[in-house]
C-alpha cells in the first residue's frame, strides 16, 4: 500500500495532466456540436468494427455446427426426393397428401450421424474410420453418404468405431445408373485421382451423354435409389468392346471428408440374409 501511495505522489503531475485532458475533451465534445458529431461518428465506426470482428470470430466457431446441420438436411432431402418422385405419380393435388408423403419418405430409413476420424486417399485400398459403432446402431453393410453424395459402405464395426470401404477402394463396387435414362452399371475405382471413378458394363444401347448425372440404382440393400454419385466426364469403349466405360467425376470430395451419415433401409437385414443364402447355394 505504501508503494502505491509513493507511486501516485511521484507521478501526481502526470495524473493531474491526464485528468485535465479528459475534462477538456469532455467539455469540447459536450458543448460543440461539430466536434461532438465527429466524435460519435468515429466512436460508432470503431464500435461497429469491433462488433463485426467479434461476430466473425463467433461465426467461425459455429461453422462445424452449421455444416453438420446442412449435411443432415441434404441427406434427408435426397432420400425424400426419390421416394416422393415415385409416389407423386399416383398422388393427388391435395397438399396434405403431399406432406404425408414427405413424412413417409424418411420413415423407412435409419439415419446415423458420424464423423470421420481417419481417412486416406492415396492408397489402392483406402479405408475410412468413423467415431460411431455398434453401440450407436451402426452395423456392417450400411451405406455411408455425406451432403454431396455417396461415400462408401460400412465394412467392420466395433462397439464405438466403424471401418468404411469408400468408393476409393479397389474392392468397392456400387450399382449406379444414369439418372435420366435408368441404364445402370457398376462404379469402380482403379486408383489415380480421388476425383474420378469409372462405371463399367454400361450397355452399348444405353442412352447418355457427357454431363449426365449418375445416381445409385437401388439394385441392392445398401443404397436406396437416387443418391447422387457424380457426373459423366468422359466416355470410352470397354476392353472387350461390348460395353461402354464411363469416367465419372465424383460429387464427394474425399480429401475434405468430415461429417457423414450412415443410412440403412428398414428391413435391410432380412434382404441381406436372403441374398447370402442364395450365394451359399451356388
MIDOSE-1310 file (N, C-alpha, C; in nm, 2 decimals, decimal comma, always signed):
residues 282
xxxx	+0,08/-0,12/+0,00/+0,00/+0,00/+0,00/+0,09/+0,13/+0,00; +0,19/+0,12/+0,08/+0,28/+0,24/+0,09/+0,35/+0,26/-0,05; +0,39/+0,15/-0,12/+0,45/+0,17/-0,25/+0,35/+0,23/-0,35; +0,22/+0,19/-0,34/+0,12/+0,25/-0,43/+0,11/+0,40/-0,41
xxxx	+0,10/+0,44/-0,28/+0,09/+0,58/-0,25/+0,21/+0,66/-0,30; +0,33/+0,60/-0,28/+0,45/+0,67/-0,33/+0,45/+0,68/-0,48; +0,39/+0,58/-0,55/+0,38/+0,59/-0,70/+0,29/+0,71/-0,74; +0,17/+0,72/-0,67/+0,08/+0,83/-0,71/+0,14/+0,97/-0,67
xxxx	+0,22/+0,97/-0,56/+0,28/+1,10/-0,52/+0,39/+1,14/-0,62; +0,46/+1,04/-0,67/+0,57/+1,06/-0,76/+0,53/+1,11/-0,90; +0,42/+1,06/-0,94/+0,37/+1,09/-1,08/+0,24/+1,17/-1,07; +0,22/+1,25/-0,96/+0,09/+1,32/-0,94/+0,06/+1,42/-1,05
xxxx	+0,17/+1,48/-1,11/+0,16/+1,58/-1,21/+0,10/+1,52/-1,34; +0,15/+1,40/-1,37/+0,10/+1,33/-1,49/-0,04/+1,29/-1,47; -0,08/+1,24/-1,36/-0,22/+1,21/-1,33/-0,31/+1,33/-1,34; -0,26/+1,44/-1,29/-0,34/+1,57/-1,30/-0,35/+1,61/-1,44
xxxx	-0,25/+1,59/-1,52/-0,25/+1,63/-1,66/-0,35/+1,55/-1,74; -0,35/+1,42/-1,72/-0,45/+1,33/-1,79/-0,59/+1,36/-1,75; -0,61/+1,39/-1,62/-0,75/+1,43/-1,57/-0,80/+1,55/-1,64; -0,71/+1,65/-1,65/-0,75/+1,78/-1,71/-0,78/+1,76/-1,86
xxxx	-0,70/+1,67/-1,92/-0,72/+1,65/-2,07/-0,86/+1,58/-2,09; -0,89/+1,49/-2,00/-1,02/+1,42/-2,01/-1,13/+1,52/-1,99; -1,12/+1,61/-1,89/-1,22/+1,71/-1,87/-1,23/+1,81/-1,99; -1,12/+1,84/-2,05/-1,12/+1,93/-2,16/-1,19/+1,87/-2,28
xxxx	-1,16/+1,74/-2,31/-1,22/+1,68/-2,42/-1,37/+1,66/-2,40; -1,41/+1,63/-2,27/-1,55/+1,62/-2,24/-1,62/+1,75/-2,27; -1,57/+1,86/-2,22/-1,63/+1,99/-2,24/-1,64/+2,02/-2,39; -1,53/+1,99/-2,47/-1,52/+2,02/-2,61/-1,63/+1,95/-2,68
xxxx	-1,65/+1,81/-2,66/-1,75/+1,74/-2,73/-1,89/+1,76/-2,68; -1,90/+1,80/-2,56/-2,03/+1,83/-2,50/-2,09/+1,95/-2,54; -2,02/+2,06/-2,56/-2,07/+2,19/-2,59/-2,04/+2,24/-2,73; -1,98/+2,16/-2,81/-1,96/+2,20/-2,95/-2,02/+2,09/-3,04
xxxx	-2,12/+2,13/-3,12/-2,20/+2,03/-3,19/-2,11/+1,96/-3,30; -2,03/+2,03/-3,37/-1,95/+1,97/-3,48/-1,85/+1,87/-3,42; -1,78/+1,91/-3,32/-1,68/+1,81/-3,26/-1,75/+1,69/-3,20; -1,87/+1,72/-3,14/-1,95/+1,61/-3,08/-2,00/+1,51/-3,18
xxxx	-2,04/+1,57/-3,30/-2,09/+1,48/-3,40/-1,97/+1,40/-3,46; -1,86/+1,46/-3,48/-1,74/+1,39/-3,53/-1,70/+1,28/-3,43; -1,70/+1,31/-3,30/-1,66/+1,21/-3,20/-1,76/+1,09/-3,21; -1,89/+1,11/-3,21/-1,98/+1,00/-3,20/-1,98/+0,92/-3,33
xxxx	-1,95/+0,98/-3,45/-1,94/+0,91/-3,57/-1,82/+0,82/-3,57; -1,71/+0,87/-3,52/-1,59/+0,79/-3,51/-1,61/+0,67/-3,41; -1,67/+0,71/-3,30/-1,70/+0,60/-3,19/-1,79/+0,49/-3,25; -1,89/+0,53/-3,32/-1,98/+0,43/-3,38/-1,90/+0,34/-3,48
xxxx	-1,81/+0,40/-3,56/-1,73/+0,33/-3,66/-1,64/+0,22/-3,59; -1,58/+0,27/-3,48/-1,49/+0,18/-3,41/-1,57/+0,07/-3,34; -1,68/+0,10/-3,27/-1,76/+0,00/-3,21/-1,82/-0,10/-3,31; -1,86/-0,04/-3,42/-1,91/-0,13/-3,53/-1,81/-0,23/-3,58
xxxx	-1,68/-0,18/-3,60/-1,57/-0,27/-3,64/-1,54/-0,38/-3,54; -1,55/-0,34/-3,41/-1,53/-0,43/-3,30/-1,64/-0,54/-3,30; -1,76/-0,50/-3,31/-1,87/-0,59/-3,31/-1,86/-0,69/-3,43; -1,82/-0,63/-3,55/-1,81/-0,71/-3,66/-1,70/-0,82/-3,65
xxxx	-1,59/-0,78/-3,59/-1,48/-0,87/-3,56/-1,52/-0,98/-3,47; -1,59/-0,94/-3,36/-1,64/-1,04/-3,26/-1,74/-1,14/-3,33; -1,83/-1,08/-3,41/-1,92/-1,17/-3,48/-1,86/-1,27/-3,57; -1,75/-1,23/-3,64/-1,68/-1,32/-3,73/-1,61/-1,43/-3,65
xxxx	-1,55/-1,40/-3,54/-1,49/-1,50/-3,45/-1,60/-1,60/-3,40; -1,71/-1,55/-3,36/-1,82/-1,63/-3,31/-1,87/-1,72/-3,42; -1,89/-1,66/-3,54/-1,94/-1,74/-3,65/-1,84/-1,85/-3,69; -1,71/-1,83/-3,68/-1,62/-1,93/-3,72/-1,63/-2,05/-3,63
xxxx	-1,65/-2,03/-3,50/-1,66/-2,15/-3,41/-1,80/-2,22/-3,43; -1,89/-2,15/-3,49/-2,02/-2,22/-3,52/-2,03/-2,29/-3,65; -1,92/-2,28/-3,73/-1,92/-2,33/-3,87/-1,95/-2,49/-3,87; -1,88/-2,56/-3,77/-1,90/-2,70/-3,77/-2,04/-2,74/-3,74
xxxx	-2,11/-2,67/-3,65/-2,25/-2,70/-3,62/-2,33/-2,67/-3,74; -2,31/-2,56/-3,81/-2,39/-2,53/-3,93/-2,37/-2,63/-4,04; -2,24/-2,67/-4,06/-2,21/-2,77/-4,16/-2,27/-2,90/-4,13; -2,27/-2,94/-4,01/-2,33/-3,06/-3,96/-2,48/-3,07/-3,99
xxxx	-2,55/-2,96/-3,97/-2,69/-2,95/-3,99/-2,72/-2,95/-4,14; -2,63/-2,89/-4,23/-2,65/-2,89/-4,37/-2,63/-3,04/-4,43; -2,54/-3,11/-4,37/-2,52/-3,25/-4,42/-2,64/-3,33/-4,39; -2,70/-3,31/-4,27/-2,82/-3,39/-4,23/-2,93/-3,35/-4,32
xxxx	-2,95/-3,23/-4,35/-3,06/-3,18/-4,44/-3,05/-3,23/-4,58; -2,92/-3,23/-4,63/-2,90/-3,28/-4,77/-2,93/-3,43/-4,78; -2,89/-3,51/-4,68/-2,91/-3,65/-4,69/-3,06/-3,68/-4,68; -3,13/-3,61/-4,59/-3,28/-3,63/-4,58/-3,35/-3,59/-4,70
xxxx	-3,31/-3,48/-4,76/-3,38/-3,43/-4,89/-3,36/-3,53/-5,00; -3,24/-3,58/-5,02/-3,22/-3,68/-5,12/-3,30/-3,80/-5,11; -3,31/-3,85/-4,98/-3,40/-3,97/-4,96/-3,55/-3,93/-4,99; -3,59/-3,82/-4,94/-3,72/-3,77/-4,96/-3,75/-3,76/-5,11
xxxx	-3,66/-3,70/-5,19/-3,68/-3,66/-5,33/-3,71/-3,79/-5,41; -3,63/-3,89/-5,39/-3,65/-4,01/-5,47/-3,78/-4,08/-5,44; -3,82/-4,09/-5,31/-3,94/-4,16/-5,26/-4,06/-4,08/-5,31; -4,05/-3,94/-5,30/-4,17/-3,86/-5,34/-4,18/-3,86/-5,49
xxxx	-4,07/-3,87/-5,57/-4,08/-3,87/-5,71/-4,16/-3,99/-5,76; -4,14/-4,11/-5,70/-4,21/-4,23/-5,74/-4,36/-4,22/-5,69; -4,38/-4,17/-5,57/-4,51/-4,17/-5,51/-4,60/-4,06/-5,58; -4,55/-3,96/-5,62/-4,63/-3,85/-5,68/-4,70/-3,89/-5,81
xxxx	-4,65/-4,00/-5,87/-4,72/-4,05/-5,99/-4,86/-4,08/-5,96; -4,89/-4,13/-5,84/-5,02/-4,17/-5,80/-5,08/-4,07/-5,71; -5,01/-3,96/-5,67/-5,06/-3,87/-5,57/-5,16/-3,77/-5,63; -5,25/-3,72/-5,55/-5,34/-3,61/-5,60/-5,28/-3,48/-5,57
xxxx	-5,35/-3,37/-5,60/-5,30/-3,24/-5,57/-5,33/-3,19/-5,43; -5,38/-3,28/-5,35/-5,41/-3,25/-5,21/-5,28/-3,22/-5,14; -5,26/-3,10/-5,08/-5,13/-3,06/-5,02/-5,11/-3,15/-4,89; -5,22/-3,19/-4,82/-5,20/-3,27/-4,70/-5,14/-3,41/-4,74
xxxx	-5,19/-3,46/-4,86/-5,14/-3,59/-4,90/-4,99/-3,58/-4,94; -4,95/-3,47/-5,00/-4,81/-3,45/-5,03/-4,72/-3,44/-4,91; -4,77/-3,37/-4,81/-4,70/-3,36/-4,68/-4,68/-3,49/-4,61; -4,79/-3,57/-4,62/-4,78/-3,71/-4,57/-4,67/-3,79/-4,64
xxxx	-4,66/-3,77/-4,77/-4,56/-3,84/-4,84/-4,42/-3,81/-4,80; -4,40/-3,68/-4,77/-4,27/-3,63/-4,72/-4,23/-3,70/-4,59; -4,33/-3,72/-4,50/-4,30/-3,78/-4,37/-4,27/-3,93/-4,39; -4,35/-3,99/-4,48/-4,33/-4,14/-4,50/-4,20/-4,17/-4,57
xxxx	-4,15/-4,07/-4,65/-4,03/-4,09/-4,73/-3,91/-4,13/-4,64; -3,90/-4,06/-4,52/-3,79/-4,09/-4,43/-3,82/-4,19/-4,33; -3,95/-4,23/-4,32/-3,99/-4,33/-4,21/-3,93/-4,46/-4,24; -3,89/-4,49/-4,37/-3,84/-4,62/-4,40/-3,69/-4,63/-4,38
xxxx	-3,62/-4,53/-4,33/-3,48/-4,53/-4,32/-3,43/-4,50/-4,18; -3,32/-4,56/-4,14/-3,25/-4,52/-4,02/-3,13/-4,44/-4,06; -3,11/-4,32/-4,00/-3,00/-4,23/-4,03/-2,92/-4,20/-3,91; -2,79/-4,23/-3,91/-2,70/-4,22/-3,80/-2,59/-4,11/-3,83
xxxx	-2,57/-4,02/-3,74/-2,47/-3,92/-3,76/-2,33/-3,97/-3,71; -2,23/-3,94/-3,79/-2,09/-3,99/-3,76/-1,99/-3,89/-3,81; -1,87/-3,89/-3,76/-1,76/-3,81/-3,80/-1,64/-3,89/-3,84; -1,57/-3,85/-3,94/-1,45/-3,92/-3,99/-1,33/-3,89/-3,90
xxxx	-1,27/-3,99/-3,85/-1,15/-3,97/-3,76/-1,02/-4,02/-3,82; -1,04/-4,09/-3,93/-0,92/-4,14/-4,00/-0,96/-4,16/-4,15; -0,87/-4,12/-4,24/-0,90/-4,13/-4,38/-0,78/-4,13/-4,46; -0,78/-4,19/-4,58/-0,67/-4,18/-4,68/-0,73/-4,18/-4,82
xxxx	-0,65/-4,12/-4,91/-0,70/-4,11/-5,05/-0,59/-4,15/-5,15; -0,47/-4,19/-5,10/-0,36/-4,21/-5,19/-0,32/-4,36/-5,21; -0,39/-4,45/-5,14/-0,36/-4,60/-5,15/-0,45/-4,66/-5,25; -0,41/-4,78/-5,29/-0,50/-4,86/-5,38/-0,63/-4,90/-5,30
xxxx	-0,61/-4,93/-5,18/-0,72/-4,97/-5,09/-0,73/-4,88/-4,97; -0,81/-4,77/-4,99/-0,83/-4,67/-4,89/-0,94/-4,72/-4,79; -0,93/-4,67/-4,67/-1,03/-4,70/-4,57/-1,06/-4,57/-4,49; -1,18/-4,57/-4,43/-1,23/-4,46/-4,35/-1,27/-4,51/-4,22
xxxx	-1,23/-4,44/-4,11/-1,27/-4,48/-3,98/-1,37/-4,38/-3,92; -1,48/-4,42/-3,87/-1,58/-4,34/-3,81/-1,58/-4,35/-3,66; -1,63/-4,25/-3,60/-1,63/-4,24/-3,45/-1,76/-4,30/-3,39; -1,84/-4,38/-3,47/-1,96/-4,45/-3,41/-1,95/-4,59/-3,45
xxxx	-2,01/-4,68/-3,37/-2,01/-4,82/-3,39/-2,14/-4,89/-3,35; -2,13/-5,02/-3,31/-2,24/-5,10/-3,28/-2,33/-5,04/-3,17; -2,26/-4,98/-3,07/-2,34/-4,92/-2,96/-2,43/-4,80/-3,01; -2,40/-4,75/-3,12/-2,47/-4,63/-3,18/-2,57/-4,68/-3,28
xxxx	-2,58/-4,81/-3,31/-2,68/-4,87/-3,40/-2,62/-4,89/-3,54; -2,49/-4,88/-3,56/-2,43/-4,90/-3,69/-2,38/-5,04/-3,70; -2,40/-5,10/-3,82/-2,36/-5,24/-3,84/-2,30/-5,25/-3,99; -2,24/-5,36/-4,02/-2,18/-5,37/-4,15/-2,29/-5,38/-4,26
xxxx	-2,25/-5,34/-4,38/-2,34/-5,34/-4,50/-2,43/-5,22/-4,49; -2,41/-5,12/-4,41/-2,49/-5,00/-4,42/-2,42/-4,90/-4,51; -2,50/-4,82/-4,58/-2,44/-4,72/-4,67/-2,39/-4,60/-4,60; -2,29/-4,53/-4,65/-2,24/-4,41/-4,59/-2,24/-4,30/-4,70
xxxx	-2,30/-4,18/-4,66/-2,31/-4,07/-4,75/-2,27/-3,94/-4,68; -2,25/-3,84/-4,76/-2,24/-3,70/-4,69/-2,33/-3,61/-4,77; -2,32/-3,48/-4,74/-2,41/-3,38/-4,80/-2,40/-3,37/-4,95; -2,29/-3,43/-5,01/-2,27/-3,42/-5,16/-2,31/-3,55/-5,23
xxxx	-2,29/-3,66/-5,17/-2,32/-3,79/-5,23/-2,27/-3,91/-5,16; -2,25/-4,02/-5,24/-2,21/-4,14/-5,19/-2,06/-4,14/-5,13; -2,04/-4,20/-5,02/-1,91/-4,22/-4,96/-1,86/-4,36/-4,97; -1,94/-4,46/-4,92/-1,89/-4,60/-4,92/-1,99/-4,68/-4,84
xxxx	-1,94/-4,80/-4,80/-2,02/-4,90/-4,73/-1,94/-4,94/-4,60; -2,02/-4,95/-4,49/-1,96/-5,00/-4,37/-1,91/-5,14/-4,38; -1,79/-5,17/-4,34/-1,72/-5,30/-4,36/-1,71/-5,37/-4,23; -1,65/-5,31/-4,13/-1,63/-5,37/-4,00/-1,68/-5,27/-3,89
xxxx	-1,73/-5,33/-3,78/-1,77/-5,25/-3,66/-1,72/-5,30/-3,53; -1,70/-5,21/-3,44/-1,67/-5,24/-3,30/-1,77/-5,17/-3,22; -1,77/-5,18/-3,09/-1,87/-5,11/-3,01/-1,88/-4,96/-3,03; -1,76/-4,90/-3,06/-1,76/-4,75/-3,07/-1,70/-4,70/-3,20
xxxx	-1,66/-4,78/-3,29/-1,59/-4,74/-3,41/-1,64/-4,82/-3,53; -1,63/-4,77/-3,65/-1,66/-4,84/-3,77/-1,55/-4,82/-3,88; -1,53/-4,92/-3,96/-1,44/-4,91/-4,08/-1,53/-4,91/-4,20; -1,50/-4,81/-4,29/-1,58/-4,80/-4,41/-1,49/-4,83/-4,53
xxxx	-1,54/-4,91/-4,63/-1,48/-4,92/-4,76/-1,54/-4,81/-4,85; -1,46/-4,71/-4,88/-1,51/-4,60/-4,96/-1,51/-4,63/-5,11; -1,56/-4,54/-5,19/-1,55/-4,56/-5,33/-1,41/-4,57/-5,38; -1,32/-4,50/-5,31/-1,18/-4,51/-5,34/-1,11/-4,63/-5,29
xxxx	-1,16/-4,75/-5,32/-1,10/-4,87/-5,28/-1,13/-4,97/-5,39; -1,02/-5,05/-5,42/-1,04/-5,15/-5,53/-1,14/-5,25/-5,51; -1,18/-5,28/-5,38/-1,28/-5,38/-5,35/-1,43/-5,32/-5,36; -1,44/-5,19/-5,37/-1,57/-5,12/-5,38/-1,63/-5,14/-5,52
xxxx	-1,76/-5,18/-5,52/-1,84/-5,19/-5,64/-1,98/-5,15/-5,61; -2,03/-5,04/-5,66/-2,16/-4,99/-5,62/-2,24/-4,98/-5,75; -2,36/-5,03/-5,74/-2,45/-5,03/-5,86/-2,51/-4,89/-5,88; -2,49/-4,83/-6,00/-2,53/-4,69/-6,03/-2,60/-4,69/-6,16
xxxx	-2,67/-4,58/-6,18/-2,74/-4,56/-6,31/-2,74/-4,42/-6,36; -2,77/-4,41/-6,49/-2,79/-4,27/-6,55/-2,92/-4,22/-6,50; -2,92/-4,10/-6,44/-3,04/-4,06/-6,37/-3,16/-4,04/-6,47; -3,13/-3,99/-6,59/-3,24/-3,95/-6,69/-3,29/-4,07/-6,77
xxxx	-3,21/-4,18/-6,77/-3,25/-4,29/-6,86/-3,26/-4,43/-6,78; -3,20/-4,43/-6,66/-3,21/-4,55/-6,57/-3,12/-4,67/-6,62; -3,04/-4,65/-6,72/-2,94/-4,76/-6,76/-2,84/-4,76/-6,65; -2,80/-4,89/-6,61/-2,71/-4,90/-6,49/-2,58/-4,98/-6,52
xxxx	-2,49/-4,96/-6,43/-2,36/-5,03/-6,44/-2,30/-5,03/-6,30; -2,17/-5,06/-6,29/-2,11/-5,07/-6,15/-1,99/-4,97/-6,14; -2,00/-4,89/-6,03/-1,89/-4,79/-6,01/-1,77/-4,86/-5,95; -1,66/-4,84/-6,01/-1,53/-4,89/-5,96/-1,42/-4,78/-5,96
xxxx	-1,32/-4,80/-5,88/-1,21/-4,70/-5,87/-1,08/-4,78/-5,91; -1,01/-4,73/-6,00/-0,89/-4,80/-6,05/-0,76/-4,73/-6,00; -0,77/-4,66/-5,90/-0,65/-4,58/-5,85/-0,64/-4,45/-5,92; -0,54/-4,37/-5,89/-0,52/-4,24/-5,95/-0,59/-4,13/-5,87
xxxx	-0,65/-4,04/-5,94/-0,71/-3,93/-5,88/-0,83/-3,96/-5,79; -0,84/-3,90/-5,68/-0,96/-3,92/-5,59/-1,08/-3,85/-5,64; -1,07/-3,78/-5,75/-1,19/-3,71/-5,80/-1,27/-3,79/-5,90; -1,21/-3,90/-5,95/-1,28/-3,98/-6,05/-1,29/-4,12/-6,02
xxxx	-1,40/-4,18/-6,07/-1,41/-4,33/-6,07/-1,47/-4,37/-6,20; -1,50/-4,50/-6,22/-1,54/-4,55/-6,35/-1,67/-4,64/-6,34; -1,76/-4,62/-6,43/-1,87/-4,71/-6,44/-1,84/-4,81/-6,55; -1,84/-4,94/-6,52/-1,81/-5,04/-6,62/-1,94/-5,12/-6,65
xxxx	-1,94/-5,18/-6,76/-2,05/-5,27/-6,81/-2,17/-5,18/-6,84; -2,16/-5,06/-6,89/-2,27/-4,98/-6,94/-2,31/-5,03/-7,08; -2,43/-5,08/-7,10/-2,47/-5,14/-7,23/-2,45/-5,04/-7,34; -2,42/-5,09/-7,46/-2,39/-5,01/-7,57/-2,52/-4,94/-7,63
xxxx	-2,63/-5,00/-7,60/-2,76/-4,94/-7,64/-2,81/-4,84/-7,54; -2,74/-4,81/-7,43/-2,79/-4,72/-7,33/-2,78/-4,58/-7,38; -2,87/-4,49/-7,32/-2,88/-4,35/-7,36/-2,81/-4,27/-7,25; -2,71/-4,19/-7,29/-2,65/-4,10/-7,20/-2,56/-4,00/-7,28
xxxx	-2,51/-3,90/-7,21/-2,42/-3,80/-7,27/-2,33/-3,74/-7,17; -2,23/-3,67/-7,21/-2,14/-3,60/-7,12/-2,22/-3,51/-7,03; -2,19/-3,51/-6,90/-2,26/-3,42/-6,81/-2,38/-3,48/-6,74; -2,42/-3,60/-6,79/-2,54/-3,66/-6,72/-2,50/-3,69/-6,58
xxxx	-2,60/-3,69/-6,49/-2,59/-3,72/-6,35/-2,60/-3,87/-6,33; -2,51/-3,92/-6,24/-2,50/-4,06/-6,20/-2,56/-4,06/-6,06; -2,65/-4,16/-6,03/-2,70/-4,18/-5,90/-2,70/-4,33/-5,87; -2,72/-4,36/-5,74/-2,73/-4,51/-5,71/-2,86/-4,57/-5,77
xxxx	-2,85/-4,69/-5,81/-2,96/-4,76/-5,88/-3,07/-4,81/-5,79; -3,03/-4,84/-5,67/-3,13/-4,91/-5,58/-3,13/-5,06/-5,59; -3,04/-5,11/-5,68/-3,04/-5,26/-5,70/-2,96/-5,33/-5,60; -2,97/-5,29/-5,47/-2,90/-5,36/-5,36/-2,97/-5,31/-5,23
xxxx	-2,94/-5,38/-5,13/-2,99/-5,35/-5,00/-2,92/-5,24/-4,93; -2,81/-5,19/-4,99/-2,72/-5,09/-4,92/-2,77/-4,95/-4,94; -2,78/-4,91/-5,07/-2,82/-4,77/-5,10/-2,96/-4,77/-5,17; -3,04/-4,68/-5,13/-3,17/-4,66/-5,20/-3,14/-4,60/-5,33
xxxx	-3,24/-4,60/-5,42/-3,22/-4,53/-5,55/-3,22/-4,38/-5,54; -3,13/-4,32/-5,62/-3,13/-4,18/-5,63/-3,03/-4,10/-5,55; -2,94/-4,17/-5,48/-2,84/-4,09/-5,40/-2,73/-4,04/-5,50; -2,70/-3,92/-5,51/-2,60/-3,86/-5,61/-2,46/-3,93/-5,60
xxxx	-2,40/-3,95/-5,71/-2,27/-4,01/-5,72/-2,17/-3,91/-5,79; -2,21/-3,86/-5,91/-2,12/-3,77/-5,98/-2,18/-3,74/-6,12; -2,10/-3,70/-6,21/-2,14/-3,67/-6,35/-2,05/-3,74/-6,45; -2,10/-3,77/-6,57/-2,02/-3,83/-6,67/-1,92/-3,73/-6,72
xxxx	-1,80/-3,77/-6,71/-1,69/-3,68/-6,75/-1,62/-3,72/-6,88; -1,62/-3,85/-6,91/-1,56/-3,90/-7,04/-1,62/-4,03/-7,07; -1,62/-4,07/-7,20/-1,68/-4,19/-7,25/-1,58/-4,27/-7,33; -1,56/-4,40/-7,31/-1,47/-4,48/-7,39/-1,53/-4,62/-7,40
xxxx	-1,47/-4,70/-7,49/-1,51/-4,84/-7,50/-1,45/-4,92/-7,39; -1,52/-5,03/-7,35/-1,46/-5,12/-7,26/-1,35/-5,20/-7,33; -1,28/-5,28/-7,25/-1,17/-5,36/-7,31/-1,22/-5,46/-7,41; -1,33/-5,52/-7,39/-1,38/-5,62/-7,48/-1,47/-5,56/-7,59
xxxx	-1,49/-5,43/-7,58/-1,57/-5,36/-7,69/-1,72/-5,39/-7,69; -1,77/-5,46/-7,58/-1,91/-5,50/-7,58/-1,99/-5,40/-7,50; -1,93/-5,31/-7,43/-2,00/-5,21/-7,34/-1,92/-5,08/-7,34; -1,97/-4,98/-7,27/-1,90/-4,85/-7,25/-1,83/-4,85/-7,11
xxxx	-1,73/-4,77/-7,11/-1,66/-4,73/-6,99/-1,67/-4,58/-6,96; -1,74/-4,55/-6,86/-1,77/-4,41/-6,83/-1,68/-4,36/-6,72; -1,61/-4,25/-6,74/-1,54/-4,18/-6,63/-1,63/-4,09/-6,56; -1,64/-4,10/-6,43/-1,74/-4,02/-6,35/-1,66/-3,93/-6,26
xxxx	-1,69/-3,80/-6,27/-1,64/-3,70/-6,17/-1,72/-3,71/-6,05; -1,66/-3,75/-5,94/-1,74/-3,77/-5,81/-1,78/-3,64/-5,75; -1,90/-3,64/-5,69/-1,95/-3,52/-5,62/-1,88/-3,51/-5,48; -1,85/-3,62/-5,42/-1,78/-3,62/-5,29/-1,64/-3,59/-5,30
xxxx	-1,59/-3,49/-5,22/-1,45/-3,46/-5,21/-1,39/-3,54/-5,09; -1,33/-3,65/-5,13/-1,28/-3,74/-5,02/-1,16/-3,69/-4,95; -1,09/-3,59/-5,00/-0,98/-3,53/-4,94/-1,02/-3,43/-4,83; -1,15/-3,39/-4,82/-1,20/-3,30/-4,73/-1,32/-3,35/-4,65
xxxx	-1,32/-3,49/-4,63/-1,44/-3,55/-4,57/-1,43/-3,54/-4,42; -1,54/-3,49/-4,36/-1,55/-3,47/-4,22/-1,68/-3,53/-4,16; -1,79/-3,48/-4,19/-1,92/-3,53/-4,14/-1,99/-3,61/-4,24; -2,04/-3,73/-4,19/-2,11/-3,82/-4,28/-2,24/-3,87/-4,21
xxxx	-2,32/-3,94/-4,29/-2,44/-4,00/-4,24/-2,44/-4,15/-4,28; -2,46/-4,24/-4,19/-2,48/-4,38/-4,21/-2,63/-4,41/-4,23; -2,67/-4,47/-4,34/-2,81/-4,49/-4,37/-2,84/-4,64/-4,39; -2,96/-4,68/-4,35/-3,00/-4,82/-4,37/-3,15/-4,82/-4,39
xxxx	-3,19/-4,89/-4,49/-3,34/-4,91/-4,51/-3,39/-5,01/-4,41; -3,50/-4,98/-4,35/-3,56/-5,07/-4,25/-3,60/-5,20/-4,32; -3,56/-5,32/-4,27/-3,58/-5,44/-4,33/-3,46/-5,49/-4,41; -3,35/-5,41/-4,41/-3,23/-5,44/-4,48/-3,17/-5,58/-4,44
xxxx	-3,17/-5,61/-4,31/-3,11/-5,73/-4,26/-3,17/-5,85/-4,32; -3,31/-5,85/-4,33/-3,38/-5,96/-4,39/-3,34/-5,98/-4,54; -3,33/-5,87/-4,61/-3,29/-5,89/-4,75/-3,15/-5,94/-4,77; -3,06/-5,89/-4,69/-2,92/-5,93/-4,69/-2,90/-6,08/-4,66
xxxx	-2,98/-6,12/-4,56/-2,97/-6,26/-4,52/-3,02/-6,35/-4,63; -3,13/-6,31/-4,69/-3,19/-6,39/-4,80/-3,09/-6,40/-4,92; -3,02/-6,29/-4,95/-2,93/-6,29/-5,06/-2,80/-6,37/-5,03; -2,76/-6,38/-4,90/-2,65/-6,46/-4,86/-2,68/-6,61/-4,88
xxxx	-2,81/-6,65/-4,85/-2,85/-6,79/-4,87/-2,84/-6,83/-5,01; -2,87/-6,74/-5,10/-2,86/-6,76/-5,25/-2,72/-6,79/-5,29; -2,63/-6,70/-5,24/-2,49/-6,71/-5,27/-2,43/-6,84/-5,22; -2,47/-6,89/-5,11/-2,41/-7,01/-5,05/-2,46/-7,14/-5,12
xx	-2,57/-7,13/-5,19/-2,62/-7,24/-5,26/-2,56/-7,26/-5,40; -2,49/-7,16/-5,44/-2,43/-7,16/-5,58/-2,31/-7,26/-5,58
